[in-house]
Amino acid sequence: MSETRIPDLTEILNNHIERDERIAHGDGAVFIAYNDQARVLREIAFKRALIADILAEEHDLDDSEYLGCLAVTQVTPGSPEVVRIVGRACTCGRDESVARRLRLLAAVYEEETDHA
């Protein structure tokens, strides 16, 4: 896959969103035809992949015990493997960032569930 610039991706996504909005406010038959099963299944797969990608974001880990996130520790010094320390709050902003992005995704379903 070739490297795509963020502004280009933003324009592509906004164009698709605007098209979806026009279709949603238009003819019901067009809306139903546009949202065929294959497209819905692609969107489901995308959402699952996006959630996995968001959750895979790592805490900031620094070799110094004073600079890294207090919520994680290295299994052995110098090891890339980390474990979450139960009861310690995230100090690197990872948890806040993950929660904010998951809330954005969950907002689509706000009428169905209470996720706030």
Residue, then its C-alpha position, 0 to 999 in steps of 0.5 A: m500500500s502506498e503512503t497516503r498523506i493525512p490531509d488526503l485521507t481527511e478529504i477522502l473521508n469527508n467526501h464519503i461522509e458528505r455523500d452518506e449524509r446526502i443519501a441518508h436525507g434523500d430517497g429511502a430506496v436509494f439509502i437502502a440500496y446504498n447500504d447493502q449487506a457487503r458494505v455493512l459487513r465491510e464497515i463492521a470489519f473496519k470498526r473492529a479493526l479500528i477498535a483493536d488498533i486503538l486498544a493496541e496503543e502502548h503506554d509511554l515507557d522510558d528507561s528511567e522509572y521517573l519518566g515513563c507511565l506509572a501504570v506500566t512497568q517492564v517485565t525485566p529492565g530493558s525489555p519491551e514487554v510490559v505489564r499493567i500495574v493494577g491500581r495505578a493511574c495512567t500518567c502518559g495520557r494513553d488511557e485518556s486518548v483511548a477512551r476519547r477515541l472509543r467514545l467517538l466511535a460509540a457515539v453512533y450508538e448513543e440512542e441504543t446504549d449509555h456509554a458516557 
